[in-house]
């Protein structure tokens, strides 16, 4: 929406990242609706290397983001789950408490977050119509 000839590749990439973060924010809404509290948001893997992506997520979620030390992402998570399955730990919570370390935290930029919340409200209004128009 609103794309013009003056927009650059960087604008398009940023728009994609923001759209993905808005979509992910919807999952937090679903968790809240079903009574599952989200107390911490952690990022890992290759995407977590991007400072811009980390900040977009913190600002869109209006929540501090924790970056984990392990950069393996999904493989690390699979190994943790395998350890739980092999009875090395009694639960996923016990396993993550034992082995997941936070390398750094990304705070919310209040001014940027306010803009992102406005963008999210627009996203929520236009997404259903665009989805119906595209037939998905």
N, CA, C and O atoms as CSV, one atom per row, in Angstrom:
chain,resi,resn,atom,element,x,y,z
A,1,UNK,N,N,0.846,-1.169,0.000
A,1,UNK,CA,C,0.000,0.000,0.000
A,1,UNK,C,C,0.893,1.235,0.000
A,1,UNK,O,O,1.821,1.338,0.803
A,2,UNK,N,N,0.616,2.150,-0.884
A,2,UNK,CA,C,1.333,3.420,-0.900
A,2,UNK,C,C,2.674,3.398,-1.599
A,2,UNK,O,O,3.439,4.358,-1.501
A,3,UNK,N,N,2.974,2.320,-2.302
A,3,UNK,CA,C,4.255,2.205,-2.993
A,3,UNK,C,C,4.321,3.197,-4.158
A,3,UNK,O,O,3.396,3.291,-4.966
A,4,UNK,N,N,5.433,3.935,-4.227
A,4,UNK,CA,C,5.633,4.891,-5.307
A,4,UNK,C,C,6.992,4.649,-5.944
A,4,UNK,O,O,7.783,3.845,-5.450
A,5,UNK,N,N,7.263,5.348,-7.045
A,5,UNK,CA,C,8.536,5.214,-7.739
A,5,UNK,C,C,9.700,5.747,-6.913
A,5,UNK,O,O,10.855,5.430,-7.199
A,6,UNK,N,N,9.415,6.546,-5.903
A,6,UNK,CA,C,10.498,7.093,-5.073
A,6,UNK,C,C,10.985,6.102,-4.013
A,6,UNK,O,O,12.004,6.342,-3.367
A,7,UNK,N,N,10.275,5.008,-3.833
A,7,UNK,CA,C,10.702,4.014,-2.843
A,7,UNK,C,C,11.859,3.180,-3.396
A,7,UNK,O,O,11.899,2.835,-4.577
A,8,UNK,N,N,12.790,2.871,-2.505
A,8,UNK,CA,C,13.983,2.123,-2.877
A,8,UNK,C,C,13.857,0.668,-2.436
A,8,UNK,O,O,12.890,0.266,-1.789
A,9,UNK,N,N,14.856,-0.086,-2.806
A,9,UNK,CA,C,14.921,-1.486,-2.378
A,9,UNK,C,C,14.917,-1.571,-0.852
A,9,UNK,O,O,14.276,-2.455,-0.283
A,10,UNK,N,N,15.624,-0.666,-0.192
A,10,UNK,CA,C,15.668,-0.644,1.274
A,10,UNK,C,C,14.273,-0.437,1.860
A,10,UNK,O,O,13.926,-1.058,2.865
A,11,UNK,N,N,13.474,0.427,1.241
A,11,UNK,CA,C,12.099,0.631,1.706
A,11,UNK,C,C,11.301,-0.665,1.599
A,11,UNK,O,O,10.548,-1.018,2.506
A,12,UNK,N,N,11.472,-1.366,0.489
A,12,UNK,CA,C,10.729,-2.615,0.288
A,12,UNK,C,C,11.146,-3.680,1.295
A,12,UNK,O,O,10.299,-4.383,1.846
A,13,UNK,N,N,12.437,-3.798,1.532
A,13,UNK,CA,C,12.927,-4.773,2.516
A,13,UNK,C,C,12.383,-4.432,3.893
A,13,UNK,O,O,11.922,-5.314,4.619
A,14,UNK,N,N,12.433,-3.166,4.252
A,14,UNK,CA,C,11.910,-2.723,5.548
A,14,UNK,C,C,10.418,-3.039,5.657
A,14,UNK,O,O,9.959,-3.502,6.701
A,15,UNK,N,N,9.668,-2.795,4.597
A,15,UNK,CA,C,8.229,-3.080,4.600
A,15,UNK,C,C,7.959,-4.572,4.797
A,15,UNK,O,O,7.033,-4.951,5.513
A,16,UNK,N,N,8.762,-5.401,4.167
A,16,UNK,CA,C,8.619,-6.847,4.341
A,16,UNK,C,C,8.884,-7.237,5.791
A,16,UNK,O,O,8.113,-7.995,6.380
A,17,UNK,N,N,9.964,-6.725,6.366
A,17,UNK,CA,C,10.297,-7.042,7.760
A,17,UNK,C,C,9.188,-6.581,8.703
A,17,UNK,O,O,8.801,-7.309,9.616
A,18,UNK,N,N,8.685,-5.381,8.480
A,18,UNK,CA,C,7.610,-4.888,9.337
A,18,UNK,C,C,6.360,-5.741,9.181
A,18,UNK,O,O,5.697,-6.048,10.172
A,19,UNK,N,N,6.026,-6.128,7.950
A,19,UNK,CA,C,4.859,-6.979,7.721
A,19,UNK,C,C,4.977,-8.326,8.411
A,19,UNK,O,O,4.010,-8.822,8.989
A,20,UNK,N,N,6.157,-8.915,8.351
A,20,UNK,CA,C,6.386,-10.189,9.036
A,20,UNK,C,C,6.238,-9.998,10.546
A,20,UNK,O,O,5.622,-10.827,11.217
A,21,UNK,N,N,6.794,-8.921,11.080
A,21,UNK,CA,C,6.680,-8.664,12.521
A,21,UNK,C,C,5.225,-8.422,12.916
A,21,UNK,O,O,4.795,-8.875,13.977
A,22,UNK,N,N,4.468,-7.724,12.091
A,22,UNK,CA,C,3.043,-7.518,12.384
A,22,UNK,C,C,2.313,-8.859,12.420
A,22,UNK,O,O,1.483,-9.103,13.296
A,23,UNK,N,N,2.627,-9.708,11.475
A,23,UNK,CA,C,2.001,-11.031,11.439
A,23,UNK,C,C,2.362,-11.844,12.681
A,23,UNK,O,O,1.507,-12.507,13.268
A,24,UNK,N,N,3.635,-11.788,13.075
A,24,UNK,CA,C,4.061,-12.493,14.287
A,24,UNK,C,C,3.390,-11.911,15.530
A,24,UNK,O,O,3.080,-12.643,16.470
A,25,UNK,N,N,3.167,-10.603,15.534
A,25,UNK,CA,C,2.479,-9.971,16.669
A,25,UNK,C,C,1.090,-10.569,16.842
A,25,UNK,O,O,0.606,-10.692,17.967
A,26,UNK,N,N,0.448,-10.940,15.746
A,26,UNK,CA,C,-0.862,-11.594,15.838
A,26,UNK,C,C,-0.804,-12.861,16.682
A,26,UNK,O,O,-1.766,-13.177,17.383
A,27,UNK,N,N,0.308,-13.591,16.628
A,27,UNK,CA,C,0.405,-14.823,17.418
A,27,UNK,C,C,0.398,-14.508,18.907
A,27,UNK,O,O,-0.135,-15.287,19.697
A,28,UNK,N,N,0.981,-13.380,19.304
A,28,UNK,CA,C,0.949,-13.000,20.718
A,28,UNK,C,C,-0.474,-12.690,21.152
A,28,UNK,O,O,-0.857,-12.975,22.286
A,29,UNK,N,N,-1.260,-12.107,20.251
A,29,UNK,CA,C,-2.671,-11.839,20.536
A,29,UNK,C,C,-3.413,-13.150,20.752
A,29,UNK,O,O,-4.227,-13.266,21.668
A,30,UNK,N,N,-3.134,-14.131,19.911
A,30,UNK,CA,C,-3.773,-15.444,20.046
A,30,UNK,C,C,-3.381,-16.092,21.373
A,30,UNK,O,O,-4.236,-16.626,22.080
A,31,UNK,N,N,-2.088,-16.046,21.714
A,31,UNK,CA,C,-1.643,-16.601,22.997
A,31,UNK,C,C,-2.399,-15.947,24.160
A,31,UNK,O,O,-2.854,-16.632,25.076
A,32,UNK,N,N,-2.525,-14.620,24.113
A,32,UNK,CA,C,-3.222,-13.905,25.185
A,32,UNK,C,C,-4.680,-14.353,25.264
A,32,UNK,O,O,-5.211,-14.566,26.354
A,33,UNK,N,N,-5.323,-14.494,24.107
A,33,UNK,CA,C,-6.732,-14.897,24.072
A,33,UNK,C,C,-6.968,-16.287,24.658
A,33,UNK,O,O,-8.019,-16.543,25.246
A,34,UNK,N,N,-6.000,-17.181,24.499
A,34,UNK,CA,C,-6.167,-18.535,25.038
A,34,UNK,C,C,-5.517,-18.700,26.411
A,34,UNK,O,O,-5.425,-19.810,26.935
A,35,UNK,N,N,-5.071,-17.592,26.981
A,35,UNK,CA,C,-4.553,-17.613,28.338
A,35,UNK,C,C,-3.133,-18.110,28.499
A,35,UNK,O,O,-2.755,-18.561,29.580
A,36,UNK,N,N,-2.337,-18.036,27.437
A,36,UNK,CA,C,-0.932,-18.439,27.512
A,36,UNK,C,C,-0.090,-17.169,27.654
A,36,UNK,O,O,0.009,-16.385,26.710
A,37,UNK,N,N,0.509,-16.965,28.815
A,37,UNK,CA,C,1.283,-15.736,29.002
A,37,UNK,C,C,2.600,-15.767,28.225
A,37,UNK,O,O,3.276,-16.794,28.169
A,38,UNK,N,N,2.951,-14.640,27.635
A,38,UNK,CA,C,4.248,-14.485,26.981
A,38,UNK,C,C,5.033,-13.496,27.831
A,38,UNK,O,O,4.762,-12.296,27.827
A,39,UNK,N,N,6.009,-14.023,28.556
A,39,UNK,CA,C,6.776,-13.183,29.456
A,39,UNK,C,C,8.083,-12.712,28.843
A,39,UNK,O,O,8.548,-11.608,29.125
A,40,UNK,N,N,8.675,-13.558,27.998
A,40,UNK,CA,C,9.933,-13.206,27.342
A,40,UNK,C,C,9.842,-13.565,25.873
A,40,UNK,O,O,9.201,-14.543,25.489
A,41,UNK,N,N,10.500,-12.747,25.058
A,41,UNK,CA,C,10.594,-13.014,23.624
A,41,UNK,C,C,12.071,-13.149,23.314
A,41,UNK,O,O,12.855,-12.224,23.529
A,42,UNK,N,N,12.435,-14.310,22.807
A,42,UNK,CA,C,13.839,-14.582,22.510
A,42,UNK,C,C,14.032,-14.832,21.025
A,42,UNK,O,O,13.215,-15.477,20.368
A,43,UNK,N,N,15.135,-14.303,20.518
A,43,UNK,CA,C,15.502,-14.507,19.122
A,43,UNK,C,C,16.835,-15.224,19.063
A,43,UNK,O,O,17.710,-15.008,19.902
A,44,UNK,N,N,16.979,-16.075,18.068
A,44,UNK,CA,C,18.239,-16.763,17.842
A,44,UNK,C,C,18.376,-17.099,16.369
A,44,UNK,O,O,17.455,-16.872,15.583
A,45,UNK,N,N,19.497,-17.624,16.007
A,45,UNK,CA,C,19.725,-18.004,14.619
A,45,UNK,C,C,20.165,-16.828,13.769
A,45,UNK,O,O,20.459,-15.745,14.276
A,46,UNK,N,N,20.205,-17.063,12.466
A,46,UNK,CA,C,20.740,-16.080,11.536
A,46,UNK,C,C,20.017,-14.754,11.526
A,46,UNK,O,O,20.655,-13.702,11.466
A,47,UNK,N,N,18.686,-14.782,11.585
A,47,UNK,CA,C,17.923,-13.544,11.563
A,47,UNK,C,C,18.210,-12.647,12.747
A,47,UNK,O,O,18.098,-11.424,12.652
A,48,UNK,N,N,18.577,-13.250,13.858
A,48,UNK,CA,C,18.848,-12.466,15.071
A,48,UNK,C,C,20.139,-11.664,14.962
A,48,UNK,O,O,20.421,-10.834,15.826
A,49,UNK,N,N,20.917,-11.896,13.927
A,49,UNK,CA,C,22.158,-11.134,13.741
A,49,UNK,C,C,21.892,-9.708,13.267
A,49,UNK,O,O,22.737,-8.829,13.437
A,50,UNK,N,N,20.737,-9.478,12.682
A,50,UNK,CA,C,20.416,-8.167,12.127
A,50,UNK,C,C,19.885,-7.238,13.214
A,50,UNK,O,O,18.822,-7.480,13.786
A,51,UNK,N,N,20.630,-6.182,13.488
A,51,UNK,CA,C,20.207,-5.204,14.493
A,51,UNK,C,C,18.893,-4.535,14.093
A,51,UNK,O,O,18.054,-4.252,14.949
A,52,UNK,N,N,18.714,-4.283,12.805
A,52,UNK,CA,C,17.473,-3.658,12.328
A,52,UNK,C,C,16.288,-4.577,12.589
A,52,UNK,O,O,15.255,-4.131,13.087
A,53,UNK,N,N,16.428,-5.847,12.259
A,53,UNK,CA,C,15.349,-6.817,12.443
A,53,UNK,C,C,15.015,-6.976,13.924
A,53,UNK,O,O,13.844,-7.059,14.295
A,54,UNK,N,N,16.033,-7.017,14.759
A,54,UNK,CA,C,15.795,-7.131,16.204
A,54,UNK,C,C,15.027,-5.920,16.712
A,54,UNK,O,O,14.080,-6.067,17.485
A,55,UNK,N,N,15.425,-4.718,16.283
A,55,UNK,CA,C,14.765,-3.501,16.761
A,55,UNK,C,C,13.341,-3.403,16.246
A,55,UNK,O,O,12.444,-2.992,16.982
A,56,UNK,N,N,13.121,-3.775,14.990
A,56,UNK,CA,C,11.759,-3.774,14.451
A,56,UNK,C,C,10.868,-4.656,15.313
A,56,UNK,O,O,9.755,-4.266,15.666
A,57,UNK,N,N,11.355,-5.842,15.650
A,57,UNK,CA,C,10.529,-6.750,16.446
A,57,UNK,C,C,10.262,-6.181,17.836
A,57,UNK,O,O,9.124,-6.222,18.305
A,58,UNK,N,N,11.277,-5.655,18.497
A,58,UNK,CA,C,11.060,-5.067,19.824
A,58,UNK,C,C,10.015,-3.959,19.747
A,58,UNK,O,O,9.129,-3.870,20.597
A,59,UNK,N,N,10.125,-3.119,18.725
A,59,UNK,CA,C,9.214,-1.982,18.602
A,59,UNK,C,C,7.803,-2.409,18.216
A,59,UNK,O,O,6.832,-1.866,18.743
A,60,UNK,N,N,7.674,-3.368,17.309
A,60,UNK,CA,C,6.352,-3.859,16.913
A,60,UNK,C,C,5.676,-4.573,18.087
A,60,UNK,O,O,4.493,-4.351,18.345
A,61,UNK,N,N,6.401,-5.410,18.785
A,61,UNK,CA,C,5.817,-6.153,19.914
A,61,UNK,C,C,5.662,-5.274,21.150
A,61,UNK,O,O,4.962,-5.643,22.093
A,62,UNK,N,N,6.323,-4.097,21.147
A,62,UNK,CA,C,6.340,-3.213,22.327
A,62,UNK,C,C,6.802,-4.003,23.547
A,62,UNK,O,O,6.238,-3.909,24.637
A,63,UNK,N,N,7.854,-4.785,23.313
A,63,UNK,CA,C,8.362,-5.688,24.350
A,63,UNK,C,C,9.859,-5.883,24.153
A,63,UNK,O,O,10.338,-6.009,23.027
A,64,UNK,N,N,10.583,-5.905,25.254
A,64,UNK,CA,C,12.024,-6.165,25.174
A,64,UNK,C,C,12.281,-7.521,24.507
A,64,UNK,O,O,11.539,-8.481,24.717
A,65,UNK,N,N,13.329,-7.580,23.713
A,65,UNK,CA,C,13.731,-8.798,23.014
A,65,UNK,C,C,15.035,-9.300,23.613
A,65,UNK,O,O,15.954,-8.520,23.861
A,66,UNK,N,N,15.112,-10.598,23.845
A,66,UNK,CA,C,16.348,-11.214,24.317
A,66,UNK,C,C,16.998,-11.965,23.164
A,66,UNK,O,O,16.332,-12.710,22.445
A,67,UNK,N,N,18.294,-11.766,22.992
A,67,UNK,CA,C,19.052,-12.464,21.951
A,67,UNK,C,C,19.831,-13.572,22.640
A,67,UNK,O,O,20.594,-13.323,23.574
A,68,UNK,N,N,19.629,-14.803,22.167
A,68,UNK,CA,C,20.310,-15.929,22.800
A,68,UNK,C,C,21.724,-16.085,22.255
A,68,UNK,O,O,22.018,-15.698,21.125
A,69,UNK,N,N,22.599,-16.664,23.089
A,69,UNK,CA,C,23.999,-16.860,22.696
A,69,UNK,C,C,24.128,-17.817,21.518
A,69,UNK,O,O,24.902,-17.566,20.595
A,70,UNK,N,N,23.380,-18.902,21.546
A,70,UNK,CA,C,23.488,-19.925,20.494
A,70,UNK,C,C,22.989,-19.366,19.175
A,70,UNK,O,O,21.879,-18.841,19.096
A,71,UNK,N,N,23.799,-19.478,18.151
A,71,UNK,CA,C,23.410,-18.976,16.833
A,71,UNK,C,C,22.838,-20.071,15.940
A,71,UNK,O,O,22.472,-19.809,14.794
A,72,UNK,N,N,22.759,-21.287,16.454
A,72,UNK,CA,C,22.299,-22.399,15.631
A,72,UNK,C,C,20.800,-22.397,15.406
A,72,UNK,O,O,20.314,-23.068,14.496
A,73,UNK,N,N,20.053,-21.651,16.221
A,73,UNK,CA,C,18.617,-21.506,16.026
A,73,UNK,C,C,17.857,-22.804,16.122
A,73,UNK,O,O,17.819,-23.433,17.179
A,74,UNK,N,N,17.249,-23.211,15.018
A,74,UNK,CA,C,16.375,-24.381,15.001
A,74,UNK,C,C,17.100,-25.661,15.408
A,74,UNK,O,O,16.534,-26.496,16.114
A,75,UNK,N,N,18.336,-25.818,14.971
A,75,UNK,CA,C,19.087,-27.028,15.329
A,75,UNK,C,C,19.322,-27.101,16.835
A,75,UNK,O,O,19.252,-28.177,17.429
A,76,UNK,N,N,19.599,-25.964,17.442
A,76,UNK,CA,C,19.811,-25.911,18.891
A,76,UNK,C,C,18.518,-26.277,19.619
A,76,UNK,O,O,18.531,-27.037,20.587
A,77,UNK,N,N,17.416,-25.730,19.143
A,77,UNK,CA,C,16.109,-26.054,19.723
A,77,UNK,C,C,15.775,-27.524,19.576
A,77,UNK,O,O,15.241,-28.136,20.501
A,78,UNK,N,N,16.083,-28.093,18.428
A,78,UNK,CA,C,15.836,-29.521,18.208
A,78,UNK,C,C,16.674,-30.366,19.155
A,78,UNK,O,O,16.203,-31.380,19.670
A,79,UNK,N,N,17.910,-29.952,19.386
A,79,UNK,CA,C,18.782,-30.684,20.316
A,79,UNK,C,C,18.229,-30.618,21.741
A,79,UNK,O,O,18.275,-31.604,22.476
A,80,UNK,N,N,17.710,-29.457,22.124
A,80,UNK,CA,C,17.102,-29.316,23.452
A,80,UNK,C,C,15.896,-30.245,23.569
A,80,UNK,O,O,15.750,-30.955,24.564
A,81,UNK,N,N,15.040,-30.241,22.562
A,81,UNK,CA,C,13.866,-31.120,22.587
A,81,UNK,C,C,14.268,-32.591,22.624
A,81,UNK,O,O,13.628,-33.397,23.299
A,82,UNK,N,N,15.328,-32.939,21.900
A,82,UNK,CA,C,15.822,-34.322,21.934
A,82,UNK,C,C,16.303,-34.673,23.343
A,82,UNK,O,O,16.068,-35.782,23.823
A,83,UNK,N,N,16.972,-33.733,23.998
A,83,UNK,CA,C,17.421,-33.958,25.369
A,83,UNK,C,C,16.259,-34.179,26.323
A,83,UNK,O,O,16.343,-35.010,27.228
A,84,UNK,N,N,15.177,-33.438,26.125
A,84,UNK,CA,C,13.979,-33.635,26.948
A,84,UNK,C,C,13.385,-35.011,26.657
A,84,UNK,O,O,12.985,-35.732,27.571
A,85,UNK,N,N,13.333,-35.368,25.368
A,85,UNK,CA,C,12.806,-36.683,24.988
A,85,UNK,C,C,13.635,-37.826,25.540
A,85,UNK,O,O,13.107,-38.894,25.851
A,86,UNK,N,N,14.934,-37.601,25.660
A,86,UNK,CA,C,15.840,-38.633,26.191
A,86,UNK,C,C,15.894,-38.597,27.722
A,86,UNK,O,O,16.691,-39.300,28.343
A,87,UNK,N,N,15.040,-37.772,28.312
A,87,UNK,CA,C,14.936,-37.662,29.778
A,87,UNK,C,C,16.165,-37.028,30.440
A,87,UNK,O,O,16.411,-37.252,31.625
A,88,UNK,N,N,16.939,-36.238,29.682
A,88,UNK,CA,C,18.050,-35.486,30.292
A,88,UNK,C,C,17.505,-34.391,31.192
A,88,UNK,O,O,18.142,-34.012,32.175
A,89,UNK,N,N,16.327,-33.883,30.856
A,89,UNK,CA,C,15.618,-32.896,31.657
A,89,UNK,C,C,14.165,-33.330,31.747
A,89,UNK,O,O,13.668,-34.061,30.891
A,90,UNK,N,N,13.500,-32.880,32.779
A,90,UNK,CA,C,12.112,-33.270,32.993
A,90,UNK,C,C,11.109,-32.513,32.153
A,90,UNK,O,O,9.975,-32.958,31.978
A,91,UNK,N,N,11.524,-31.363,31.627
A,91,UNK,CA,C,10.602,-30.550,30.826
A,91,UNK,C,C,11.402,-29.620,29.922
A,91,UNK,O,O,12.609,-29.442,30.089
A,92,UNK,N,N,10.700,-29.038,28.969
A,92,UNK,CA,C,11.337,-28.061,28.087
A,92,UNK,C,C,11.769,-26.843,28.905
A,92,UNK,O,O,12.836,-26.279,28.665
A,93,UNK,N,N,10.942,-26.440,29.868
A,93,UNK,CA,C,11.315,-25.304,30.719
A,93,UNK,C,C,12.602,-25.582,31.482
A,93,UNK,O,O,13.472,-24.715,31.559
A,94,UNK,N,N,12.734,-26.781,32.048
A,94,UNK,CA,C,13.962,-27.132,32.770
A,94,UNK,C,C,15.167,-27.122,31.829
A,94,UNK,O,O,16.240,-26.630,32.181
A,95,UNK,N,N,14.978,-27.661,30.649
A,95,UNK,CA,C,16.077,-27.722,29.679
A,95,UNK,C,C,16.521,-26.321,29.268
A,95,UNK,O,O,17.716,-26.025,29.257
A,96,UNK,N,N,15.565,-25.462,28.932
A,96,UNK,CA,C,15.946,-24.125,28.494
A,96,UNK,C,C,16.569,-23.328,29.645
A,96,UNK,O,O,17.506,-22.559,29.432
A,97,UNK,N,N,16.053,-23.509,30.853
A,97,UNK,CA,C,16.674,-22.838,32.003
A,97,UNK,C,C,18.121,-23.287,32.183
A,97,UNK,O,O,18.973,-22.505,32.605
A,98,UNK,N,N,18.394,-24.556,31.857
A,98,UNK,CA,C,19.734,-25.110,32.056
A,98,UNK,C,C,20.719,-24.702,30.968
A,98,UNK,O,O,21.901,-24.515,31.256
A,99,UNK,N,N,20.264,-24.560,29.724
A,99,UNK,CA,C,21.234,-24.399,28.640
A,99,UNK,C,C,21.109,-23.130,27.801
A,99,UNK,O,O,22.063,-22.772,27.109
A,100,UNK,N,N,19.991,-22.448,27.836
A,100,UNK,CA,C,19.831,-21.253,27.002
A,100,UNK,C,C,20.340,-20.040,27.772
A,100,UNK,O,O,19.911,-19.773,28.895
A,101,UNK,N,N,21.252,-19.321,27.153
A,101,UNK,CA,C,21.843,-18.119,27.752
A,101,UNK,C,C,21.516,-16.906,26.890
A,101,UNK,O,O,21.575,-16.963,25.662
A,102,UNK,N,N,21.176,-15.821,27.548
A,102,UNK,CA,C,20.869,-14.571,26.854
A,102,UNK,C,C,22.159,-13.780,26.687
A,102,UNK,O,O,22.846,-13.471,27.660
A,103,UNK,N,N,22.476,-13.457,25.435
A,103,UNK,CA,C,23.695,-12.697,25.135
A,103,UNK,C,C,23.477,-11.200,25.315
A,103,UNK,O,O,24.351,-10.493,25.816
A,104,UNK,N,N,22.302,-10.722,24.901
A,104,UNK,CA,C,21.994,-9.294,25.031
A,104,UNK,C,C,20.499,-9.094,24.933
A,104,UNK,O,O,19.745,-9.996,24.567
A,105,UNK,N,N,20.098,-7.889,25.271
A,105,UNK,CA,C,18.686,-7.530,25.220
A,105,UNK,C,C,18.524,-6.282,24.363
A,105,UNK,O,O,19.400,-5.419,24.317
A,106,UNK,N,N,17.389,-6.211,23.690
A,106,UNK,CA,C,17.063,-5.051,22.857
A,106,UNK,C,C,15.840,-4.389,23.474
A,106,UNK,O,O,14.774,-4.996,23.575
A,107,UNK,N,N,16.006,-3.147,23.882
A,107,UNK,CA,C,14.912,-2.389,24.491
A,107,UNK,C,C,14.022,-1.781,23.421
A,107,UNK,O,O,14.437,-1.571,22.282
A,108,UNK,N,N,12.812,-1.510,23.812
A,108,UNK,CA,C,11.845,-0.859,22.925
A,108,UNK,C,C,12.215,0.616,22.800
A,108,UNK,O,O,12.492,1.279,23.799
A,109,UNK,N,N,12.218,1.123,21.580
A,109,UNK,CA,C,12.349,2.556,21.335
A,109,UNK,C,C,10.920,3.099,21.333
A,109,UNK,O,O,10.157,2.845,20.401
A,110,UNK,N,N,10.563,3.840,22.370
A,110,UNK,CA,C,9.161,4.239,22.568
A,110,UNK,C,C,8.594,5.036,21.396
A,110,UNK,O,O,7.443,4.828,21.014
A,111,UNK,N,N,9.379,5.941,20.823
A,111,UNK,CA,C,8.884,6.743,19.693
A,111,UNK,C,C,8.651,5.853,18.472
A,111,UNK,O,O,7.612,5.943,17.819
A,112,UNK,N,N,9.630,4.993,18.170
A,112,UNK,CA,C,9.459,4.082,17.035
A,112,UNK,C,C,8.308,3.112,17.285
A,112,UNK,O,O,7.543,2.803,16.371
A,113,UNK,N,N,8.188,2.637,18.514
A,113,UNK,CA,C,7.133,1.688,18.842
A,113,UNK,C,C,5.755,2.313,18.650
A,113,UNK,O,O,4.832,1.646,18.182
A,114,UNK,N,N,5.611,3.576,19.004
A,114,UNK,CA,C,4.328,4.256,18.802
A,114,UNK,C,C,3.963,4.282,17.319
A,114,UNK,O,O,2.806,4.068,16.958
A,115,UNK,N,N,4.960,4.544,16.453
A,115,UNK,CA,C,4.714,4.517,15.002
A,115,UNK,C,C,4.351,3.108,14.544
A,115,UNK,O,O,3.467,2.929,13.707
A,116,UNK,N,N,5.041,2.106,15.100
A,116,UNK,CA,C,4.778,0.719,14.719
A,116,UNK,C,C,3.375,0.280,15.151
A,116,UNK,O,O,2.723,-0.498,14.454
A,117,UNK,N,N,2.917,0.776,16.295
A,117,UNK,CA,C,1.567,0.426,16.743
A,117,UNK,C,C,0.528,1.015,15.796
A,117,UNK,O,O,-0.488,0.382,15.512
A,118,UNK,N,N,0.784,2.228,15.309
A,118,UNK,CA,C,-0.097,2.819,14.295
A,118,UNK,C,C,-0.063,1.993,13.016
A,118,UNK,O,O,-1.103,1.729,12.413
A,119,UNK,N,N,1.141,1.586,12.604
A,119,UNK,CA,C,1.274,0.744,11.414
A,119,UNK,C,C,0.564,-0.584,11.587
A,119,UNK,O,O,-0.039,-1.096,10.644
A,120,UNK,N,N,0.631,-1.142,12.777
A,120,UNK,CA,C,-0.045,-2.417,13.048
A,120,UNK,C,C,-1.562,-2.265,12.935
A,120,UNK,O,O,-2.237,-3.154,12.416
A,121,UNK,N,N,-2.097,-1.149,13.417
A,121,UNK,CA,C,-3.541,-0.931,13.301
A,121,UNK,C,C,-3.951,-0.854,11.824
A,121,UNK,O,O,-4.993,-1.385,11.439
A,122,UNK,N,N,-3.136,-0.198,11.006
A,122,UNK,CA,C,-3.407,-0.141,9.565
A,122,UNK,C,C,-3.326,-1.545,8.968
A,122,UNK,O,O,-4.197,-1.951,8.198
A,123,UNK,N,N,-2.279,-2.279,9.327
A,123,UNK,CA,C,-2.097,-3.661,8.869
A,123,UNK,C,C,-3.347,-4.494,9.183
A,123,UNK,O,O,-3.834,-5.232,8.326
A,124,UNK,N,N,-3.859,-4.377,10.400
A,124,UNK,CA,C,-5.022,-5.164,10.819
A,124,UNK,C,C,-6.261,-4.806,10.008
A,124,UNK,O,O,-7.117,-5.658,9.767
A,125,UNK,N,N,-6.358,-3.546,9.586
A,125,UNK,CA,C,-7.521,-3.126,8.798
A,125,UNK,C,C,-7.430,-3.583,7.348
A,125,UNK,O,O,-8.432,-4.004,6.770
A,126,UNK,N,N,-6.222,-3.503,6.744
A,126,UNK,CA,C,-6.128,-3.769,5.304
A,126,UNK,C,C,-5.801,-5.223,4.970
A,126,UNK,O,O,-6.114,-5.678,3.870
A,127,UNK,N,N,-5.184,-5.958,5.882
A,127,UNK,CA,C,-4.748,-7.316,5.571
A,127,UNK,C,C,-5.902,-8.224,5.136
A,127,UNK,O,O,-5.760,-8.921,4.132
A,128,UNK,N,N,-7.033,-8.250,5.839
A,128,UNK,CA,C,-8.111,-9.145,5.391
A,128,UNK,C,C,-8.570,-8.859,3.956
A,128,UNK,O,O,-8.817,-9.787,3.187
A,129,UNK,N,N,-8.681,-7.584,3.602
A,129,UNK,CA,C,-9.098,-7.241,2.252
A,129,UNK,C,C,-8.083,-7.649,1.201
A,129,UNK,O,O,-8.451,-8.149,0.138
A,130,UNK,N,N,-6.802,-7.436,1.495
A,130,UNK,CA,C,-5.748,-7.824,0.556
A,130,UNK,C,C,-5.703,-9.350,0.411
A,130,UNK,O,O,-5.534,-9.881,-0.686
A,131,UNK,N,N,-5.856,-10.022,1.522
A,131,UNK,CA,C,-5.832,-11.493,1.477
A,131,UNK,C,C,-6.992,-12.020,0.626
A,131,UNK,O,O,-6.808,-12.929,-0.182
A,132,UNK,N,N,-8.165,-11.456,0.807
A,132,UNK,CA,C,-9.322,-11.890,0.018
A,132,UNK,C,C,-9.118,-11.566,-1.465
A,132,UNK,O,O,-9.479,-12.355,-2.339
A,133,UNK,N,N,-8.537,-10.399,-1.734
A,133,UNK,CA,C,-8.300,-9.982,-3.107
A,133,UNK,C,C,-7.302,-10.922,-3.814
A,133,UNK,O,O,-7.425,-11.186,-5.010
A,134,UNK,N,N,-6.319,-11.416,-3.055
A,134,UNK,CA,C,-5.308,-12.301,-3.628
A,134,UNK,C,C,-5.762,-13.766,-3.628
A,134,UNK,O,O,-5.095,-14.628,-4.198
A,135,UNK,N,N,-6.888,-14.035,-2.991
A,135,UNK,CA,C,-7.449,-15.385,-3.021
A,135,UNK,C,C,-6.727,-16.386,-2.146
A,135,UNK,O,O,-6.766,-17.584,-2.429
A,136,UNK,N,N,-6.058,-15.926,-1.077
A,136,UNK,CA,C,-5.384,-16.902,-0.202
A,136,UNK,C,C,-5.996,-16.931,1.173
A,136,UNK,O,O,-5.550,-17.694,2.031
